[in-house]
Amino acid sequence: SDLWGFLQSMSRKGNCYDNAAMESFFSTLKIELVYAQEVYLTRDIARASLIDYIEVFYNRQRIHTSLGNKSPAKFE
């Protein structure tokens, strides 16, 4: 336990099961956005592209099988 009362949750190195949902998200992000881009000319362009992907597409349009084939916004 640390000063704030949180306990770190980790398994062995390289084991994604502690954070499977985030590992899945980052895999999807890389496949659908990052690897599809040839080059981000600046960090600002990369940042804007990521924000647009997450806020406009991923959360509001992209269906998720784990949410009954709804977007997160529609699921909420």
N, CA, C, O and CB atoms as a CASP TS submission, in Angstrom:
PFRMAT TS
TARGET T0000
AUTHOR 0000-0000-0000
METHOD Language model
MODEL 1
PARENT N/A
ATOM      1  N   SER     1       0.847  -1.186   0.000  1.00  0.00           N
ATOM      2  CA  SER     1       0.000   0.000   0.000  1.00  0.00           C
ATOM      3  C   SER     1       0.887   1.242   0.000  1.00  0.00           C
ATOM      4  O   SER     1       1.914   1.288   0.677  1.00  0.00           O
ATOM      5  CB  SER     1      -0.960   0.002   1.226  1.00  0.00           C
ATOM      6  N   ASP     2       0.484   2.223  -0.750  1.00  0.00           N
ATOM      7  CA  ASP     2       1.257   3.462  -0.761  1.00  0.00           C
ATOM      8  C   ASP     2       0.537   4.521   0.070  1.00  0.00           C
ATOM      9  O   ASP     2      -0.426   4.221   0.775  1.00  0.00           O
ATOM     10  CB  ASP     2       1.479   3.962  -2.212  1.00  0.00           C
ATOM     11  N   LEU     3       0.992   5.703  -0.017  1.00  0.00           N
ATOM     12  CA  LEU     3       0.462   6.816   0.760  1.00  0.00           C
ATOM     13  C   LEU     3      -1.042   7.010   0.553  1.00  0.00           C
ATOM     14  O   LEU     3      -1.747   7.378   1.493  1.00  0.00           O
ATOM     15  CB  LEU     3       1.196   8.088   0.398  1.00  0.00           C
ATOM     16  N   TRP     4      -1.541   6.769  -0.657  1.00  0.00           N
ATOM     17  CA  TRP     4      -2.950   7.033  -0.965  1.00  0.00           C
ATOM     18  C   TRP     4      -3.842   5.810  -0.787  1.00  0.00           C
ATOM     19  O   TRP     4      -5.047   5.893  -1.025  1.00  0.00           O
ATOM     20  CB  TRP     4      -3.076   7.539  -2.378  1.00  0.00           C
ATOM     21  N   GLY     5      -3.281   4.682  -0.377  1.00  0.00           N
ATOM     22  CA  GLY     5      -4.081   3.496  -0.130  1.00  0.00           C
ATOM     23  C   GLY     5      -4.359   2.647  -1.355  1.00  0.00           C
ATOM     24  O   GLY     5      -5.225   1.772  -1.320  1.00  0.00           O
ATOM     25  N   PHE     6      -3.636   2.892  -2.437  1.00  0.00           N
ATOM     26  CA  PHE     6      -3.805   2.090  -3.646  1.00  0.00           C
ATOM     27  C   PHE     6      -2.812   0.945  -3.648  1.00  0.00           C
ATOM     28  O   PHE     6      -1.676   1.097  -3.198  1.00  0.00           O
ATOM     29  CB  PHE     6      -3.633   2.953  -4.909  1.00  0.00           C
ATOM     30  N   LEU     7      -3.237  -0.191  -4.151  1.00  0.00           N
ATOM     31  CA  LEU     7      -2.346  -1.324  -4.329  1.00  0.00           C
ATOM     32  C   LEU     7      -2.097  -1.524  -5.813  1.00  0.00           C
ATOM     33  O   LEU     7      -3.028  -1.520  -6.618  1.00  0.00           O
ATOM     34  CB  LEU     7      -2.933  -2.605  -3.688  1.00  0.00           C
ATOM     35  N   GLN     8      -0.840  -1.698  -6.163  1.00  0.00           N
ATOM     36  CA  GLN     8      -0.489  -1.928  -7.552  1.00  0.00           C
ATOM     37  C   GLN     8      -0.924  -3.333  -7.946  1.00  0.00           C
ATOM     38  O   GLN     8      -0.741  -4.276  -7.176  1.00  0.00           O
ATOM     39  CB  GLN     8       1.030  -1.731  -7.784  1.00  0.00           C
ATOM     40  N   SER     9      -1.493  -3.481  -9.129  1.00  0.00           N
ATOM     41  CA  SER     9      -1.925  -4.779  -9.622  1.00  0.00           C
ATOM     42  C   SER     9      -1.130  -5.114 -10.865  1.00  0.00           C
ATOM     43  O   SER     9      -1.358  -4.548 -11.934  1.00  0.00           O
ATOM     44  CB  SER     9      -3.444  -4.795  -9.916  1.00  0.00           C
ATOM     45  N   MET    10      -0.209  -6.025 -10.718  1.00  0.00           N
ATOM     46  CA  MET    10       0.598  -6.434 -11.864  1.00  0.00           C
ATOM     47  C   MET    10       0.906  -7.919 -11.757  1.00  0.00           C
ATOM     48  O   MET    10       1.117  -8.451 -10.667  1.00  0.00           O
ATOM     49  CB  MET    10       1.907  -5.609 -11.947  1.00  0.00           C
ATOM     50  N   SER    11       0.926  -8.561 -12.882  1.00  0.00           N
ATOM     51  CA  SER    11       1.379  -9.937 -12.922  1.00  0.00           C
ATOM     52  C   SER    11       2.781  -9.932 -13.515  1.00  0.00           C
ATOM     53  O   SER    11       3.478  -8.919 -13.463  1.00  0.00           O
ATOM     54  CB  SER    11       0.404 -10.846 -13.751  1.00  0.00           C
ATOM     55  N   ARG    12       3.182 -11.033 -14.062  1.00  0.00           N
ATOM     56  CA  ARG    12       4.545 -11.094 -14.592  1.00  0.00           C
ATOM     57  C   ARG    12       4.717 -10.187 -15.802  1.00  0.00           C
ATOM     58  O   ARG    12       3.731  -9.800 -16.429  1.00  0.00           O
ATOM     59  CB  ARG    12       4.902 -12.527 -14.966  1.00  0.00           C
ATOM     60  N   LYS    13       5.917  -9.853 -16.129  1.00  0.00           N
ATOM     61  CA  LYS    13       6.251  -8.968 -17.238  1.00  0.00           C
ATOM     62  C   LYS    13       5.659  -9.494 -18.545  1.00  0.00           C
ATOM     63  O   LYS    13       5.757 -10.683 -18.850  1.00  0.00           O
ATOM     64  CB  LYS    13       7.775  -8.818 -17.363  1.00  0.00           C
ATOM     65  N   GLY    14       5.049  -8.602 -19.304  1.00  0.00           N
ATOM     66  CA  GLY    14       4.512  -8.959 -20.605  1.00  0.00           C
ATOM     67  C   GLY    14       3.151  -9.622 -20.569  1.00  0.00           C
ATOM     68  O   GLY    14       2.647 -10.031 -21.615  1.00  0.00           O
ATOM     69  N   ASN    15       2.537  -9.744 -19.400  1.00  0.00           N
ATOM     70  CA  ASN    15       1.221 -10.369 -19.292  1.00  0.00           C
ATOM     71  C   ASN    15       0.150  -9.294 -19.419  1.00  0.00           C
ATOM     72  O   ASN    15       0.032  -8.421 -18.559  1.00  0.00           O
ATOM     73  CB  ASN    15       1.074 -11.139 -17.947  1.00  0.00           C
ATOM     74  N   CYS    16      -0.624  -9.358 -20.487  1.00  0.00           N
ATOM     75  CA  CYS    16      -1.615  -8.308 -20.763  1.00  0.00           C
ATOM     76  C   CYS    16      -2.923  -8.493 -20.017  1.00  0.00           C
ATOM     77  O   CYS    16      -3.787  -7.619 -20.084  1.00  0.00           O
ATOM     78  CB  CYS    16      -1.897  -8.252 -22.231  1.00  0.00           C
ATOM     79  N   TYR    17      -3.101  -9.598 -19.309  1.00  0.00           N
ATOM     80  CA  TYR    17      -4.405  -9.881 -18.725  1.00  0.00           C
ATOM     81  C   TYR    17      -4.791  -8.942 -17.592  1.00  0.00           C
ATOM     82  O   TYR    17      -5.976  -8.800 -17.294  1.00  0.00           O
ATOM     83  CB  TYR    17      -4.431 -11.279 -18.228  1.00  0.00           C
ATOM     84  N   ASP    18      -3.820  -8.298 -16.954  1.00  0.00           N
ATOM     85  CA  ASP    18      -4.167  -7.326 -15.917  1.00  0.00           C
ATOM     86  C   ASP    18      -4.907  -6.136 -16.500  1.00  0.00           C
ATOM     87  O   ASP    18      -5.704  -5.499 -15.812  1.00  0.00           O
ATOM     88  CB  ASP    18      -2.915  -6.852 -15.192  1.00  0.00           C
ATOM     89  N   ASN    19      -4.650  -5.838 -17.750  1.00  0.00           N
ATOM     90  CA  ASN    19      -5.222  -4.652 -18.364  1.00  0.00           C
ATOM     91  C   ASN    19      -5.687  -4.978 -19.786  1.00  0.00           C
ATOM     92  O   ASN    19      -5.382  -4.253 -20.733  1.00  0.00           O
ATOM     93  CB  ASN    19      -4.197  -3.496 -18.374  1.00  0.00           C
ATOM     94  N   ALA    20      -6.420  -6.065 -19.915  1.00  0.00           N
ATOM     95  CA  ALA    20      -6.802  -6.573 -21.234  1.00  0.00           C
ATOM     96  C   ALA    20      -7.630  -5.571 -22.038  1.00  0.00           C
ATOM     97  O   ALA    20      -7.457  -5.470 -23.252  1.00  0.00           O
ATOM     98  CB  ALA    20      -7.579  -7.861 -21.080  1.00  0.00           C
ATOM     99  N   ALA    21      -8.516  -4.839 -21.390  1.00  0.00           N
ATOM    100  CA  ALA    21      -9.358  -3.889 -22.123  1.00  0.00           C
ATOM    101  C   ALA    21      -8.511  -2.786 -22.757  1.00  0.00           C
ATOM    102  O   ALA    21      -8.735  -2.423 -23.912  1.00  0.00           O
ATOM    103  CB  ALA    21     -10.413  -3.273 -21.187  1.00  0.00           C
ATOM    104  N   MET    22      -7.554  -2.257 -22.022  1.00  0.00           N
ATOM    105  CA  MET    22      -6.696  -1.200 -22.577  1.00  0.00           C
ATOM    106  C   MET    22      -5.748  -1.754 -23.628  1.00  0.00           C
ATOM    107  O   MET    22      -5.466  -1.084 -24.622  1.00  0.00           O
ATOM    108  CB  MET    22      -5.895  -0.518 -21.462  1.00  0.00           C
ATOM    109  N   GLU    23      -5.255  -2.965 -23.422  1.00  0.00           N
ATOM    110  CA  GLU    23      -4.395  -3.583 -24.429  1.00  0.00           C
ATOM    111  C   GLU    23      -5.173  -3.743 -25.739  1.00  0.00           C
ATOM    112  O   GLU    23      -4.633  -3.496 -26.818  1.00  0.00           O
ATOM    113  CB  GLU    23      -3.864  -4.961 -23.933  1.00  0.00           C
ATOM    114  N   SER    24      -6.422  -4.151 -25.645  1.00  0.00           N
ATOM    115  CA  SER    24      -7.275  -4.308 -26.823  1.00  0.00           C
ATOM    116  C   SER    24      -7.515  -2.961 -27.503  1.00  0.00           C
ATOM    117  O   SER    24      -7.449  -2.857 -28.728  1.00  0.00           O
ATOM    118  CB  SER    24      -8.616  -4.952 -26.435  1.00  0.00           C
ATOM    119  N   PHE    25      -7.793  -1.931 -26.700  1.00  0.00           N
ATOM    120  CA  PHE    25      -8.014  -0.599 -27.256  1.00  0.00           C
ATOM    121  C   PHE    25      -6.786  -0.109 -28.017  1.00  0.00           C
ATOM    122  O   PHE    25      -6.906   0.365 -29.146  1.00  0.00           O
ATOM    123  CB  PHE    25      -8.371   0.387 -26.145  1.00  0.00           C
ATOM    124  N   PHE    26      -5.612  -0.219 -27.409  1.00  0.00           N
ATOM    125  CA  PHE    26      -4.403   0.278 -28.077  1.00  0.00           C
ATOM    126  C   PHE    26      -4.084  -0.524 -29.337  1.00  0.00           C
ATOM    127  O   PHE    26      -3.569   0.031 -30.307  1.00  0.00           O
ATOM    128  CB  PHE    26      -3.210   0.230 -27.116  1.00  0.00           C
ATOM    129  N   SER    27      -4.382  -1.811 -29.333  1.00  0.00           N
ATOM    130  CA  SER    27      -4.205  -2.617 -30.545  1.00  0.00           C
ATOM    131  C   SER    27      -5.120  -2.112 -31.652  1.00  0.00           C
ATOM    132  O   SER    27      -4.684  -1.938 -32.790  1.00  0.00           O
ATOM    133  CB  SER    27      -4.487  -4.109 -30.258  1.00  0.00           C
ATOM    134  N   THR    28      -6.378  -1.878 -31.324  1.00  0.00           N
ATOM    135  CA  THR    28      -7.347  -1.361 -32.294  1.00  0.00           C
ATOM    136  C   THR    28      -6.925   0.011 -32.799  1.00  0.00           C
ATOM    137  O   THR    28      -6.977   0.274 -34.001  1.00  0.00           O
ATOM    138  CB  THR    28      -8.750  -1.285 -31.669  1.00  0.00           C
ATOM    139  N   LEU    29      -6.510   0.880 -31.895  1.00  0.00           N
ATOM    140  CA  LEU    29      -6.062   2.220 -32.262  1.00  0.00           C
ATOM    141  C   LEU    29      -4.910   2.147 -33.262  1.00  0.00           C
ATOM    142  O   LEU    29      -4.916   2.860 -34.266  1.00  0.00           O
ATOM    143  CB  LEU    29      -5.633   3.004 -31.010  1.00  0.00           C
ATOM    144  N   LYS    30      -3.936   1.302 -32.998  1.00  0.00           N
ATOM    145  CA  LYS    30      -2.784   1.183 -33.892  1.00  0.00           C
ATOM    146  C   LYS    30      -3.195   0.653 -35.258  1.00  0.00           C
ATOM    147  O   LYS    30      -2.763   1.178 -36.284  1.00  0.00           O
ATOM    148  CB  LYS    30      -1.726   0.269 -33.277  1.00  0.00           C
ATOM    149  N   ILE    31      -4.027  -0.382 -35.278  1.00  0.00           N
ATOM    150  CA  ILE    31      -4.429  -0.987 -36.548  1.00  0.00           C
ATOM    151  C   ILE    31      -5.294  -0.040 -37.368  1.00  0.00           C
ATOM    152  O   ILE    31      -5.061   0.136 -38.564  1.00  0.00           O
ATOM    153  CB  ILE    31      -5.181  -2.293 -36.300  1.00  0.00           C
ATOM    154  N   GLU    32      -6.295   0.575 -36.731  1.00  0.00           N
ATOM    155  CA  GLU    32      -7.266   1.382 -37.464  1.00  0.00           C
ATOM    156  C   GLU    32      -6.788   2.794 -37.776  1.00  0.00           C
ATOM    157  O   GLU    32      -7.281   3.417 -38.717  1.00  0.00           O
ATOM    158  CB  GLU    32      -8.533   1.458 -36.687  1.00  0.00           C
ATOM    159  N   LEU    33      -5.842   3.304 -37.008  1.00  0.00           N
ATOM    160  CA  LEU    33      -5.429   4.694 -37.219  1.00  0.00           C
ATOM    161  C   LEU    33      -3.935   4.838 -37.472  1.00  0.00           C
ATOM    162  O   LEU    33      -3.522   5.301 -38.536  1.00  0.00           O
ATOM    163  CB  LEU    33      -5.815   5.528 -36.027  1.00  0.00           C
ATOM    164  N   VAL    34      -3.144   4.450 -36.519  1.00  0.00           N
ATOM    165  CA  VAL    34      -1.714   4.761 -36.579  1.00  0.00           C
ATOM    166  C   VAL    34      -1.026   4.075 -37.753  1.00  0.00           C
ATOM    167  O   VAL    34      -0.313   4.728 -38.515  1.00  0.00           O
ATOM    168  CB  VAL    34      -1.038   4.355 -35.282  1.00  0.00           C
ATOM    169  N   TYR    35      -1.228   2.765 -37.909  1.00  0.00           N
ATOM    170  CA  TYR    35      -0.558   2.058 -38.997  1.00  0.00           C
ATOM    171  C   TYR    35      -1.110   2.452 -40.363  1.00  0.00           C
ATOM    172  O   TYR    35      -0.429   2.287 -41.376  1.00  0.00           O
ATOM    173  CB  TYR    35      -0.691   0.561 -38.802  1.00  0.00           C
ATOM    174  N   ALA    36      -2.327   2.967 -40.402  1.00  0.00           N
ATOM    175  CA  ALA    36      -2.937   3.398 -41.664  1.00  0.00           C
ATOM    176  C   ALA    36      -2.370   4.744 -42.131  1.00  0.00           C
ATOM    177  O   ALA    36      -2.426   5.058 -43.320  1.00  0.00           O
ATOM    178  CB  ALA    36      -4.463   3.499 -41.507  1.00  0.00           C
ATOM    179  N   GLN    37      -1.829   5.533 -41.209  1.00  0.00           N
ATOM    180  CA  GLN    37      -1.205   6.814 -41.547  1.00  0.00           C
ATOM    181  C   GLN    37       0.193   6.558 -42.086  1.00  0.00           C
ATOM    182  O   GLN    37       0.912   5.700 -41.574  1.00  0.00           O
ATOM    183  CB  GLN    37      -1.153   7.759 -40.310  1.00  0.00           C
ATOM    184  N   GLU    38       0.569   7.277 -43.090  1.00  0.00           N
ATOM    185  CA  GLU    38       1.934   7.127 -43.581  1.00  0.00           C
ATOM    186  C   GLU    38       2.906   7.845 -42.665  1.00  0.00           C
ATOM    187  O   GLU    38       3.894   7.261 -42.221  1.00  0.00           O
ATOM    188  CB  GLU    38       2.057   7.661 -45.012  1.00  0.00           C
ATOM    189  N   VAL    39       2.630   9.111 -42.379  1.00  0.00           N
ATOM    190  CA  VAL    39       3.520   9.907 -41.530  1.00  0.00           C
ATOM    191  C   VAL    39       2.699  11.006 -40.863  1.00  0.00           C
ATOM    192  O   VAL    39       1.846  11.633 -41.491  1.00  0.00           O
ATOM    193  CB  VAL    39       4.705  10.517 -42.359  1.00  0.00           C
ATOM    194  N   TYR    40       2.967  11.222 -39.604  1.00  0.00           N
ATOM    195  CA  TYR    40       2.445  12.409 -38.935  1.00  0.00           C
ATOM    196  C   TYR    40       3.556  13.445 -39.013  1.00  0.00           C
ATOM    197  O   TYR    40       4.639  13.235 -38.467  1.00  0.00           O
ATOM    198  CB  TYR    40       2.006  12.115 -37.430  1.00  0.00           C
ATOM    199  N   LEU    41       3.300  14.552 -39.681  1.00  0.00           N
ATOM    200  CA  LEU    41       4.346  15.545 -39.890  1.00  0.00           C
ATOM    201  C   LEU    41       4.743  16.285 -38.615  1.00  0.00           C
ATOM    202  O   LEU    41       5.893  16.698 -38.464  1.00  0.00           O
ATOM    203  CB  LEU    41       3.898  16.535 -40.921  1.00  0.00           C
ATOM    204  N   THR    42       3.787  16.452 -37.697  1.00  0.00           N
ATOM    205  CA  THR    42       4.083  17.123 -36.434  1.00  0.00           C
ATOM    206  C   THR    42       3.349  16.407 -35.300  1.00  0.00           C
ATOM    207  O   THR    42       2.431  15.620 -35.533  1.00  0.00           O
ATOM    208  CB  THR    42       3.678  18.627 -36.493  1.00  0.00           C
ATOM    209  N   ARG    43       3.766  16.693 -34.089  1.00  0.00           N
ATOM    210  CA  ARG    43       3.066  16.130 -32.925  1.00  0.00           C
ATOM    211  C   ARG    43       1.649  16.683 -32.831  1.00  0.00           C
ATOM    212  O   ARG    43       0.729  15.975 -32.421  1.00  0.00           O
ATOM    213  CB  ARG    43       3.841  16.434 -31.624  1.00  0.00           C
ATOM    214  N   ASP    44       1.472  17.938 -33.207  1.00  0.00           N
ATOM    215  CA  ASP    44       0.129  18.524 -33.168  1.00  0.00           C
ATOM    216  C   ASP    44      -0.819  17.813 -34.119  1.00  0.00           C
ATOM    217  O   ASP    44      -1.987  17.603 -33.790  1.00  0.00           O
ATOM    218  CB  ASP    44       0.188  20.007 -33.512  1.00  0.00           C
ATOM    219  N   ILE    45      -0.330  17.443 -35.291  1.00  0.00           N
ATOM    220  CA  ILE    45      -1.153  16.697 -36.250  1.00  0.00           C
ATOM    221  C   ILE    45      -1.473  15.316 -35.696  1.00  0.00           C
ATOM    222  O   ILE    45      -2.608  14.851 -35.807  1.00  0.00           O
ATOM    223  CB  ILE    45      -0.436  16.575 -37.617  1.00  0.00           C
ATOM    224  N   ALA    46      -0.498  14.665 -35.109  1.00  0.00           N
ATOM    225  CA  ALA    46      -0.719  13.345 -34.507  1.00  0.00           C
ATOM    226  C   ALA    46      -1.734  13.447 -33.374  1.00  0.00           C
ATOM    227  O   ALA    46      -2.652  12.630 -33.290  1.00  0.00           O
ATOM    228  CB  ALA    46       0.611  12.749 -33.984  1.00  0.00           C
ATOM    229  N   ARG    47      -1.580  14.435 -32.508  1.00  0.00           N
ATOM    230  CA  ARG    47      -2.495  14.631 -31.383  1.00  0.00           C
ATOM    231  C   ARG    47      -3.920  14.875 -31.877  1.00  0.00           C
ATOM    232  O   ARG    47      -4.861  14.276 -31.358  1.00  0.00           O
ATOM    233  CB  ARG    47      -2.027  15.808 -30.509  1.00  0.00           C
ATOM    234  N   ALA    48      -4.089  15.737 -32.863  1.00  0.00           N
ATOM    235  CA  ALA    48      -5.422  16.029 -33.400  1.00  0.00           C
ATOM    236  C   ALA    48      -6.041  14.783 -34.025  1.00  0.00           C
ATOM    237  O   ALA    48      -7.239  14.540 -33.878  1.00  0.00           O
ATOM    238  CB  ALA    48      -5.348  17.160 -34.440  1.00  0.00           C
ATOM    239  N   SER    49      -5.231  14.001 -34.717  1.00  0.00           N
ATOM    240  CA  SER    49      -5.711  12.774 -35.336  1.00  0.00           C
ATOM    241  C   SER    49      -6.190  11.777 -34.275  1.00  0.00           C
ATOM    242  O   SER    49      -7.238  11.151 -34.432  1.00  0.00           O
ATOM    243  CB  SER    49      -4.608  12.147 -36.197  1.00  0.00           C
ATOM    244  N   LEU    50      -5.423  11.637 -33.206  1.00  0.00           N
ATOM    245  CA  LEU    50      -5.798  10.727 -32.119  1.00  0.00           C
ATOM    246  C   LEU    50      -7.073  11.187 -31.416  1.00  0.00           C
ATOM    247  O   LEU    50      -7.956  10.377 -31.134  1.00  0.00           O
ATOM    248  CB  LEU    50      -4.658  10.615 -31.104  1.00  0.00           C
ATOM    249  N   ILE    51      -7.166  12.478 -31.136  1.00  0.00           N
ATOM    250  CA  ILE    51      -8.364  13.006 -30.473  1.00  0.00           C
ATOM    251  C   ILE    51      -9.590  12.793 -31.341  1.00  0.00           C
ATOM    252  O   ILE    51     -10.636  12.374 -30.845  1.00  0.00           O
ATOM    253  CB  ILE    51      -8.198  14.500 -30.154  1.00  0.00           C
ATOM    254  N   ASP    52      -9.472  13.078 -32.636  1.00  0.00           N
ATOM    255  CA  ASP    52     -10.581  12.879 -33.558  1.00  0.00           C
ATOM    256  C   ASP    52     -10.998  11.412 -33.604  1.00  0.00           C
ATOM    257  O   ASP    52     -12.189  11.104 -33.563  1.00  0.00           O
ATOM    258  CB  ASP    52     -10.203  13.364 -34.958  1.00  0.00           C
ATOM    259  N   TYR    53     -10.032  10.514 -33.688  1.00  0.00           N
ATOM    260  CA  TYR    53     -10.333   9.073 -33.739  1.00  0.00           C
ATOM    261  C   TYR    53     -11.086   8.643 -32.486  1.00  0.00           C
ATOM    262  O   TYR    53     -12.108   7.963 -32.577  1.00  0.00           O
ATOM    263  CB  TYR    53      -9.032   8.244 -33.889  1.00  0.00           C
ATOM    264  N   ILE    54     -10.586   9.035 -31.319  1.00  0.00           N
ATOM    265  CA  ILE    54     -11.190   8.580 -30.066  1.00  0.00           C
ATOM    266  C   ILE    54     -12.547   9.242 -29.824  1.00  0.00           C
ATOM    267  O   ILE    54     -13.537   8.558 -29.564  1.00  0.00           O
ATOM    268  CB  ILE    54     -10.251   8.870 -28.893  1.00  0.00           C
ATOM    269  N   GLU    55     -12.591  10.565 -29.911  1.00  0.00           N
ATOM    270  CA  GLU    55     -13.813  11.291 -29.549  1.00  0.00           C
ATOM    271  C   GLU    55     -14.916  11.205 -30.597  1.00  0.00           C
ATOM    272  O   GLU    55     -16.094  11.121 -30.250  1.00  0.00           O
ATOM    273  CB  GLU    55     -13.486  12.728 -29.304  1.00  0.00           C
ATOM    274  N   VAL    56     -14.550  11.227 -31.863  1.00  0.00           N
ATOM    275  CA  VAL    56     -15.566  11.240 -32.919  1.00  0.00           C
ATOM    276  C   VAL    56     -15.895   9.830 -33.397  1.00  0.00           C
ATOM    277  O   VAL    56     -17.066   9.454 -33.459  1.00  0.00           O
ATOM    278  CB  VAL    56     -15.094  12.089 -34.098  1.00  0.00           C
ATOM    279  N   PHE    57     -14.883   9.057 -33.731  1.00  0.00           N
ATOM    280  CA  PHE    57     -15.143   7.743 -34.324  1.00  0.00           C
ATOM    281  C   PHE    57     -15.309   6.646 -33.278  1.00  0.00           C
ATOM    282  O   PHE    57     -16.363   6.013 -33.217  1.00  0.00           O
ATOM    283  CB  PHE    57     -14.020   7.373 -35.267  1.00  0.00           C
ATOM    284  N   TYR    58     -14.293   6.410 -32.457  1.00  0.00           N
ATOM    285  CA  TYR    58     -14.283   5.254 -31.557  1.00  0.00           C
ATOM    286  C   TYR    58     -15.428   5.300 -30.548  1.00  0.00           C
ATOM    287  O   TYR    58     -16.096   4.290 -30.326  1.00  0.00           O
ATOM    288  CB  TYR    58     -12.954   5.179 -30.820  1.00  0.00           C
ATOM    289  N   ASN    59     -15.657   6.443 -29.945  1.00  0.00           N
ATOM    290  CA  ASN    59     -16.690   6.546 -28.903  1.00  0.00           C
ATOM    291  C   ASN    59     -18.104   6.770 -29.435  1.00  0.00           C
ATOM    292  O   ASN    59     -19.072   6.452 -28.744  1.00  0.00           O
ATOM    293  CB  ASN    59     -16.345   7.662 -27.974  1.00  0.00           C
ATOM    294  N   ARG    60     -18.243   7.307 -30.643  1.00  0.00           N
ATOM    295  CA  ARG    60     -19.586   7.682 -31.107  1.00  0.00           C
ATOM    296  C   ARG    60     -20.090   6.910 -32.313  1.00  0.00           C
ATOM    297  O   ARG    60     -21.298   6.834 -32.537  1.00  0.00           O
ATOM    298  CB  ARG    60     -19.604   9.120 -31.432  1.00  0.00           C
ATOM    299  N   GLN    61     -19.169   6.328 -33.104  1.00  0.00           N
ATOM    300  CA  GLN    61     -19.611   5.660 -34.327  1.00  0.00           C
ATOM    301  C   GLN    61     -19.250   4.180 -34.374  1.00  0.00           C
ATOM    302  O   GLN    61     -20.048   3.362 -34.832  1.00  0.00           O
ATOM    303  CB  GLN    61     -19.021   6.350 -35.518  1.00  0.00           C
ATOM    304  N   ARG    62     -18.064   3.833 -33.910  1.00  0.00           N
ATOM    305  CA  ARG    62     -17.577   2.465 -34.047  1.00  0.00           C
ATOM    306  C   ARG    62     -18.371   1.540 -33.135  1.00  0.00           C
ATOM    307  O   ARG    62     -18.475   1.782 -31.933  1.00  0.00           O
ATOM    308  CB  ARG    62     -16.071   2.383 -33.723  1.00  0.00           C
ATOM    309  N   ILE    63     -18.931   0.477 -33.713  1.00  0.00           N
ATOM    310  CA  ILE    63     -19.669  -0.475 -32.893  1.00  0.00           C
ATOM    311  C   ILE    63     -18.681  -1.406 -32.185  1.00  0.00           C
ATOM    312  O   ILE    63     -17.603  -1.705 -32.697  1.00  0.00           O
ATOM    313  CB  ILE    63     -20.674  -1.290 -33.758  1.00  0.00           C
ATOM    314  N   HIS    64     -19.079  -1.847 -31.006  1.00  0.00           N
ATOM    315  CA  HIS    64     -18.260  -2.720 -30.181  1.00  0.00           C
ATOM    316  C   HIS    64     -19.082  -3.974 -29.868  1.00  0.00           C
ATOM    317  O   HIS    64     -20.177  -3.887 -29.314  1.00  0.00           O
ATOM    318  CB  HIS    64     -17.795  -1.994 -28.866  1.00  0.00           C
ATOM    319  N   THR    65     -18.549  -5.117 -30.225  1.00  0.00           N
ATOM    320  CA  THR    65     -19.289  -6.360 -29.971  1.00  0.00           C
ATOM    321  C   THR    65     -19.517  -6.567 -28.479  1.00  0.00           C
ATOM    322  O   THR    65     -20.539  -7.125 -28.081  1.00  0.00           O
ATOM    323  CB  THR    65     -18.537  -7.564 -30.558  1.00  0.00           C
ATOM    324  N   SER    66     -18.577  -6.124 -27.649  1.00  0.00           N
ATOM    325  CA  SER    66     -18.727  -6.293 -26.201  1.00  0.00           C
ATOM    326  C   SER    66     -19.835  -5.412 -25.627  1.00  0.00           C
ATOM    327  O   SER    66     -20.248  -5.596 -24.482  1.00  0.00           O
ATOM    328  CB  SER    66     -17.413  -5.979 -25.504  1.00  0.00           C
ATOM    329  N   LEU    67     -20.321  -4.447 -26.431  1.00  0.00           N
ATOM    330  CA  LEU    67     -21.407  -3.562 -25.988  1.00  0.00           C
ATOM    331  C   LEU    67     -22.699  -3.834 -26.745  1.00  0.00           C
ATOM    332  O   LEU    67     -23.544  -2.950 -26.892  1.00  0.00           O
ATOM    333  CB  LEU    67     -21.004  -2.099 -26.166  1.00  0.00           C
ATOM    334  N   GLY    68     -22.844  -5.059 -27.221  1.00  0.00           N
ATOM    335  CA  GLY    68     -24.067  -5.420 -27.940  1.00  0.00           C
ATOM    336  C   GLY    68     -24.173  -4.755 -29.289  1.00  0.00           C
ATOM    337  O   GLY    68     -25.263  -4.374 -29.716  1.00  0.00           O
ATOM    338  N   ASN    69     -23.047  -4.613 -29.967  1.00  0.00           N
ATOM    339  CA  ASN    69     -22.980  -3.990 -31.298  1.00  0.00           C
ATOM    340  C   ASN    69     -23.499  -2.549 -31.295  1.00  0.00           C
ATOM    341  O   ASN    69     -24.183  -2.108 -32.219  1.00  0.00           O
ATOM    342  CB  ASN    69     -23.780  -4.819 -32.301  1.00  0.00           C
ATOM    343  N   LYS    70     -23.151  -1.836 -30.228  1.00  0.00           N
ATOM    344  CA  LYS    70     -23.465  -0.413 -30.097  1.00  0.00           C
ATOM    345  C   LYS    70     -22.161   0.354 -29.911  1.00  0.00           C
ATOM    346  O   LYS    70     -21.150  -0.208 -29.488  1.00  0.00           O
ATOM    347  CB  LYS    70     -24.444  -0.152 -28.902  1.00  0.00           C
ATOM    348  N   SER    71     -22.199   1.627 -30.228  1.00  0.00           N
ATOM    349  CA  SER    71     -21.052   2.479 -29.902  1.00  0.00           C
ATOM    350  C   SER    71     -21.084   2.742 -28.391  1.00  0.00           C
ATOM    351  O   SER    71     -22.136   2.600 -27.767  1.00  0.00           O
ATOM    352  CB  SER    71     -21.084   3.838 -30.724  1.00  0.00           C
ATOM    353  N   PRO    72     -19.945   3.123 -27.793  1.00  0.00           N
ATOM    354  CA  PRO    72     -19.981   3.459 -26.378  1.00  0.00           C
ATOM    355  C   PRO    72     -20.986   4.566 -26.040  1.00  0.00           C
ATOM    356  O   PRO    72     -21.643   4.512 -25.000  1.00  0.00           O
ATOM    357  CB  PRO    72     -18.612   3.872 -25.931  1.00  0.00           C
ATOM    358  N   ALA    73     -21.103   5.558 -26.908  1.00  0.00           N
ATOM    359  CA  ALA    73     -22.057   6.648 -26.656  1.00  0.00           C
ATOM    360  C   ALA    73     -23.498   6.131 -26.643  1.00  0.00           C
ATOM    361  O   ALA    73     -24.287   6.515 -25.780  1.00  0.00           O
ATOM    362  CB  ALA    73     -21.903   7.752 -27.722  1.00  0.00           C
ATOM    363  N   LYS    74     -23.839   5.264 -27.595  1.00  0.00           N
ATOM    364  CA  LYS    74     -25.200   4.716 -27.629  1.00  0.00           C
ATOM    365  C   LYS    74     -25.434   3.744 -26.477  1.00  0.00           C
ATOM    366  O   LYS    74     -26.544   3.655 -25.952  1.00  0.00           O
ATOM    367  CB  LYS    74     -25.460   4.011 -28.968  1.00  0.00           C
ATOM    368  N   PHE    75     -24.402   3.024 -26.088  1.00  0.00           N
ATOM    369  CA  PHE    75     -24.523   2.093 -24.969  1.00  0.00           C
ATOM    370  C   PHE    75     -24.812   2.836 -23.677  1.00  0.00           C
ATOM    371  O   PHE    75     -25.625   2.387 -22.869  1.00  0.00           O
ATOM    372  CB  PHE    75     -23.252   1.261 -24.823  1.00  0.00           C
ATOM    373  N   GLU    76     -24.153   3.965 -23.478  1.00  0.00           N
ATOM    374  CA  GLU    76     -24.372   4.767 -22.267  1.00  0.00           C
ATOM    375  C   GLU    76     -25.783   5.309 -22.263  1.00  0.00           C
ATOM    376  O   GLU    76     -26.172   6.011 -21.330  1.00  0.00           O
ATOM    377  CB  GLU    76     -23.353   5.924 -22.172  1.00  0.00           C
TER
END
